[in-house]
């Protein structure tokens, strides 16, 4: 090691010694406590509300879910008046999907059923993203089984309620200034050593 260090050019040897000395000095000093001048101040974390959706979107999603669920139940029952087994199955599926959405969005319509209140309370604590995904998932199978107007309209209303819940889960869009500020803070400068080590 000593022989290889002696064979280095003087400029490279000086640079290596400076780097080693700087590393030793940094390791000997204790890190400054938080709030002292030696440590850069971290920007305060902003409190982000859990649900930043506008009030009108919340009520629109609830109204569309409740009314769309009731309409889906009626259209599903209308679709059951058939002799085709697949159409009958699609109608029954849409009735169940409409009932589930109505129970979750308007539990007061089904107060006479015991488990409805417990289920609606659990879903109130669930995220809007979960509710949106659930509504979209239960709306698709009936349309895949049968493409009649009653199935498309009823399942389309349930699907729309899911889309509104999904938009609420995405939250409020940031302003242009906030997005530019976040993009500028993410840029990390790259430091290049002006004196590269000479090779022998």
Secondary structure, DSSP 8 states (H G I E B T S, - for coil): -HHHHHTS-HHHHHHHHHHHHHHHHHHHS----TTSTTS----------S----HHHHHHHHHHHHHHHHHHHHHHHHHTSSS-HHHHHHHHHHHHHHHHHHHHH-GGGGTTSHHHHHHHHHHHHS-HHHHHHHHHHHHHHHHHH---HHHHHHHHHHHHHHHHHHHHHH-----HHHHHHHHHHT-------SS-----
